[in-house]
């Protein structure tokens, strides 16, 4: 990626598989149903664990990366960024167990979206079990994010961590996506407009998506620090062990 664009994630594949990977800039015919409108770059990867597709729409103010994974056997990927990155991650299908440097375990839950700060060159993991996944992340430029600071004070701490290039990752609470959120994403995905009009249209939808997210954050939840921290620990435990029998205790 050129430095004129916001940071992106690179999903590292285990070294022992590297010699068995095939990469193409074109989608095979049987995967054309997953194509998004007017992507700037497409990558189709075949690996021993399955296949995955990444499709990007790039501008100097934001990058949208749509991802589909078709996993035949459990795989651990290592998502990293070459620059400190602040992004919104949206999960449309599947649950993904992750570890974020300095933050510990977390679970990306189907039909939820949240904001994440990812330090540069950090040690992160994402575990995908056999199945199909659809996700996207939106990486923002500093100038684009700055406009939300005055309107959404809950955003300031995580924004400042990125500006300080902290080595510790950070998150804001994941929010359940409703009809309005999913409509915004679908509008972006199916926007067949000329490039200049398309970018303006998508930028307006991104502002709407961020506003919907911030409006959904409950101030009481964010401000009651001790109780919120305990609740987060409970949630992380449940998310990490949801496939096992869980007791009330």
JOWOMO-V954196 format. One record per backbone hydrogen bond with DSSP energy under -1.0 kcal/mol. NH is the residue of the N-H (numbers start at 1). CO is the residue of the C=O. E is the energy in kcal/mol with one decimal. If there is no record, write none. Layout:
BEGIN
nh=NH co=CO e=E
nh=NH co=CO e=E
END
This chain:
BEGIN
nh=5 co=2 e=-1.7
nh=10 co=80 e=-3.3
nh=12 co=10 e=-1.0
nh=12 co=78 e=-2.1
nh=17 co=14 e=-1.9
nh=18 co=15 e=-1.4
nh=20 co=17 e=-2.1
nh=21 co=18 e=-1.3
nh=22 co=46 e=-2.4
nh=24 co=44 e=-2.4
nh=31 co=28 e=-2.4
nh=32 co=29 e=-1.3
nh=34 co=31 e=-1.9
nh=35 co=32 e=-1.7
nh=37 co=189 e=-2.5
nh=40 co=56 e=-3.5
nh=41 co=56 e=-1.4
nh=43 co=54 e=-2.6
nh=44 co=24 e=-3.2
nh=45 co=52 e=-2.7
nh=46 co=22 e=-2.8
nh=47 co=50 e=-3.2
nh=50 co=47 e=-1.6
nh=51 co=70 e=-2.0
nh=52 co=45 e=-2.0
nh=53 co=68 e=-2.8
nh=54 co=43 e=-2.3
nh=55 co=66 e=-2.3
nh=56 co=41 e=-2.8
nh=57 co=64 e=-2.4
nh=59 co=62 e=-2.1
nh=63 co=139 e=-2.3
nh=64 co=57 e=-2.6
nh=65 co=137 e=-2.7
nh=66 co=55 e=-3.3
nh=67 co=135 e=-3.4
nh=68 co=53 e=-2.1
nh=69 co=133 e=-2.3
nh=70 co=51 e=-3.1
nh=71 co=131 e=-2.9
nh=72 co=49 e=-3.8
nh=73 co=49 e=-1.1
nh=75 co=128 e=-2.3
nh=77 co=126 e=-2.8
nh=78 co=12 e=-1.7
nh=80 co=10 e=-2.3
nh=85 co=118 e=-2.5
nh=87 co=116 e=-2.5
nh=88 co=138 e=-2.2
nh=89 co=114 e=-2.5
nh=90 co=136 e=-3.2
nh=91 co=112 e=-2.3
nh=92 co=134 e=-2.6
nh=93 co=134 e=-1.9
nh=96 co=108 e=-2.5
nh=97 co=127 e=-1.1
nh=98 co=106 e=-3.1
nh=99 co=125 e=-2.1
nh=100 co=104 e=-2.2
nh=103 co=100 e=-2.7
nh=104 co=100 e=-2.3
nh=106 co=98 e=-2.2
nh=108 co=96 e=-3.2
nh=111 co=91 e=-2.3
nh=112 co=109 e=-1.4
nh=113 co=175 e=-2.2
nh=114 co=89 e=-1.8
nh=116 co=87 e=-2.9
nh=117 co=170 e=-3.2
nh=118 co=85 e=-3.2
nh=121 co=81 e=-3.4
nh=122 co=119 e=-1.0
nh=124 co=122 e=-1.0
nh=125 co=99 e=-1.9
nh=126 co=77 e=-2.2
nh=127 co=97 e=-3.2
nh=128 co=75 e=-2.7
nh=131 co=71 e=-1.8
nh=133 co=69 e=-2.4
nh=134 co=93 e=-1.6
nh=135 co=67 e=-2.5
nh=136 co=90 e=-2.4
nh=137 co=65 e=-1.9
nh=138 co=88 e=-2.5
nh=139 co=63 e=-2.6
nh=140 co=86 e=-1.7
nh=141 co=61 e=-2.5
nh=145 co=141 e=-2.1
nh=146 co=142 e=-2.1
nh=148 co=145 e=-2.1
nh=149 co=146 e=-1.3
nh=152 co=148 e=-1.9
nh=155 co=152 e=-2.1
nh=156 co=153 e=-1.6
nh=159 co=155 e=-1.8
nh=160 co=156 e=-2.6
nh=161 co=157 e=-1.8
nh=162 co=158 e=-1.4
nh=163 co=159 e=-2.0
nh=164 co=160 e=-2.4
nh=165 co=162 e=-1.1
nh=166 co=161 e=-2.5
nh=169 co=101 e=-3.3
nh=170 co=117 e=-1.6
nh=172 co=115 e=-2.3
nh=175 co=113 e=-3.1
nh=177 co=111 e=-3.1
nh=182 co=178 e=-2.3
nh=183 co=179 e=-2.1
nh=184 co=180 e=-1.8
nh=185 co=181 e=-1.9
nh=186 co=182 e=-2.2
nh=187 co=183 e=-2.6
nh=188 co=184 e=-2.0
nh=189 co=185 e=-2.4
nh=190 co=186 e=-1.9
nh=191 co=188 e=-1.2
nh=192 co=190 e=-1.3
nh=193 co=191 e=-1.3
nh=198 co=194 e=-3.6
nh=199 co=195 e=-2.7
nh=200 co=196 e=-1.5
nh=201 co=197 e=-2.5
nh=202 co=198 e=-3.0
nh=203 co=199 e=-2.5
nh=204 co=200 e=-1.8
nh=205 co=201 e=-1.7
nh=206 co=202 e=-2.6
nh=207 co=203 e=-2.2
nh=208 co=204 e=-1.8
nh=209 co=205 e=-2.5
nh=210 co=206 e=-2.6
nh=211 co=207 e=-2.2
nh=212 co=208 e=-2.5
nh=213 co=209 e=-2.2
nh=214 co=210 e=-2.8
nh=215 co=211 e=-2.5
nh=216 co=212 e=-1.2
nh=222 co=218 e=-1.8
nh=223 co=219 e=-2.5
nh=224 co=220 e=-2.0
nh=225 co=223 e=-1.9
nh=228 co=224 e=-2.8
nh=229 co=225 e=-2.5
nh=230 co=226 e=-2.1
nh=231 co=227 e=-2.4
nh=232 co=228 e=-2.6
nh=233 co=229 e=-2.2
nh=234 co=230 e=-2.1
nh=235 co=231 e=-2.6
nh=236 co=232 e=-2.7
nh=237 co=233 e=-2.1
nh=238 co=234 e=-2.6
nh=239 co=235 e=-2.9
nh=240 co=236 e=-2.1
nh=241 co=237 e=-1.3
nh=244 co=241 e=-2.2
END
